[in-house]
């Protein structure tokens, strides 16, 4: 009876949302490490002669960002919108293939010591910045140490991703004040030596991640360099030519890029339209060439229709990303594990993916998604996410137990925050309805502008909030170490010394089988024992791509890669 009642409510919600979408009134965003959003909603007017299917005469790639990038500083960025832009503007020592393999980037080759701890990178001698300056090993040393410098403001959220480097953690945490103690050394203009604390099998994959990207030395004198097009000097296949804040962003081909002959797009133009219905309209009237995740969204209710009408253009693929809710582990009543478990057990995840999200997502009971490499196959197949089951009666008992432990007679009304996105709203409404019907809990859902939402999460200024995470590199550790004590991305206030110990041992282990087992134990501790977060579903990437658009793809992480794209 409860399932049928919930289904009726969700059906009504979907019918209302479909009507609102037809009126062009619902704002949506996208998701990832730190999912983007915006209140900058605008309607898209159909282009004259829309609906064309032939390839454009010019190599100008157009897609929607959904929101203004909070920053284009690689050392400070942490969201999918910024990542989509940075992917064209900058290039690390390596690049990432569609399958997540590390291929030569700014470094044309490298040597690794037999014990796997010392890397010697040889930079391309023809690598240049967009202003014509040579890209040097000193640029990488400066950029990485800038991220680690405890004086850098605001504090780079991903500084911990450089802790694999010998001396990096001690310098970043103030245990050492000497930057030369960090084992990053420019031997000469084209040679960079890096020594690691321990052998790290995925280190080469890390080097294409945004925090490892280089920045030009000119940033030393301009703390606001990454907020204006005129002051951004980059080393990637494109350079920024125009940035209309909250409206649009344009990049043009970088004539100084070492591999410029392989770059076919002359321009990349990005709109910033929040409404998913408008984004779909822009695609259908040939104003953009790609629509959907990770930087936009196809309206959920349109997915079944598009499967019938545009089967050759609609792409749905599993990506290494997880959608979940955050508990503020330091705030009552969410500082009680039994209350956290009760809220998690009282949700029907299959109903959400079947009736709300509609994109083939999978119910999630852990944080590591399918698609992440394990020992011999996928980690998620080798280590099942059987950490809890959905059980309303047990949830009721756990809720009462938790309230008793806190000396409360009833669960106080609380707020579930989400960033401006129609999908997030629908999921929140469905979950709030389940909690109300199954547990008698009253929940207020609150929409927040992305910048405000991110600041509130980072400052632990919330009770519950939505989140999502896309893999930074193809290893379970990309998800497991998020919530270690002191992590720059630990926005739930979770701290468990035993969990930290397991993560530390996994990072230090030279035995891959042991590494995987330690990470599996850590995930089980965080979810099964502590229920530090509330997993909801594993993402799929849903997008529309024009048939004449080639070599633009969504990689295993769910990130868009267009650097070698072209129109045919």
Phi, psi and omega in degrees: 000317181297320181294319180294321179296318181293323180297321179296319179296315181294323178298319178296318179299317181293323179295318178295316182295325179295321178295317180296321180296322179296333178274357179071035186245008184248127180267138180229164177224199179225189191215160175169214181316308171220099193295142183279163174193170178196157172262006182278077182267141178209153179269144179261123177277138179302140178283144177303134180068029183297167179089011179290152181240355180279155181294145178292156182285333180254150179274068179242111182270131183234131173210174186254135178268340181074330181202165179285131177300128179301325175200152173248025172275112182305327181287342183247343185291152181205021183227165185290327178297309178299319181300320181297325179281314181300329180299334177264332185277322188237162176218133178275190177297328176236163170245165180250133177280176181301329181266007177087012179277142179280124177238158182304136176240244177294333173269126181277339178196169179201161173238146179237133180294156182305328181272002175075016184251346182237127181243134174241114183258138178248109183284151177294134181287343178259013176285128183224156172281165183295344176266004177097349178293147176290144173275123186241167175298327178298327178297319179290317178300314179299315185294315182290321179288333174297318177296321183280339183299119181296347179274349180295128180236138349294164183296125179301124185292338183255020180304326182296341178290348176262001182293349175294337182279136183302127179084353185293313182295318180298320180290317183293327182267003176087004178289336175229140179253004184257111180298337179289348178284348176276128188281060172237118186222124172277105181291316173208189186300332185240012182231125180238127177253134180227129178245133183261157176294319181214159176302131183231104186302332185257018184298320180298324178293326179298330189291347175266356180286151189304324182293336180269001179288150180276155171235153182288148183299342181294345181291344181302325186259004183217093182296343181256019186302329187272008182251359180227138181300323186292342184249007180265114175254125186232170184236011184269191183292343179231162174231150183283134181246333180202138177220103175266104186307133178068010184229303183198164178215138181229138173238150176237162181300134181275108184293346180264357182293135186299331183248036187300331182291341180266359179264116186265326179292130175274334178215154169232118183248129183239122174272169178227082182244124187278329187282126182291327177296320177293322178298317178297320178298320178297321179293314184290339178255020173061032173271338174225158184258344178219138177225145176119195184289151013266349186259358179212200179202139169273130181307131184307315186291346179271346185300312179300325179291316182294332176299329180272320188269332181226056184297334182273350181250334180281126179239124177235119181218147176292138179230156184280070182216149182231139178253128183205170176252146178263138166260138168281095187295348182260356184248133176294138007267005185279001172278001179255123186294327181290326176291320177297317179294320181299314181296324180289321183286341187270013183248137174263096185292323180298322178296323180295313182287333180280326189243348182245302187278324169062015184248022179076019179295162180246137176304138182248136175235008176218191179251331178281121184273169170299157178098349179268131184294136175251219182285308180238334179226223177275139180303319185292333175283327181279334180226100186292150178268055180269047189278338176197167177236156176279118185210106187293318181295318177293324178298318179299317180295318179294323178298313180295322178296315180295318179298320178297320179296332179266356181074028180253144179270338180208157178287121179292151176297140181224171184249132173255115184262145175216155177275160191301101185194127183295325178295316178300321180296314181297316179296316180298319179296319179295315180295316179299321179294321178296316179297320179296312183287320187274329185236352184070025183266135178264130184229135173257126176261139187228126177270131179231144174298145189307311182299316178294315181302314181296316179297319180295319179295313182299323182274005184057033178264063180196169174257301170227149181208153178279158178204170175204153181219128173254145184298134175277337178200161189276075178200144180304335182300335179301334178258324188293320186273006179303319191248030169287155180301126178088356178299140180295344178253010178279086182256029175239355180071024181277136178210114180223109182304324179293320176297313179303320181295317179297318180295316180298317180294323178295321179291333183268344185289138176265354181260114185296325177297316179295320178304311183297320180293321179293320179292324177296319177296320180295316179297317179299320179296315183292324183264302185292314183279313189254344183042052184293331176229172179241097180292144178241301178205160174266131187294157158237152173269121181243120182207165176242131182228131179300141184296338181269001179270122186241149174060025167253121187220160171262120185279184185300334180283339187098012180265147180274134179236119185231005189298327180249024181281166178195164175259138182245000000 
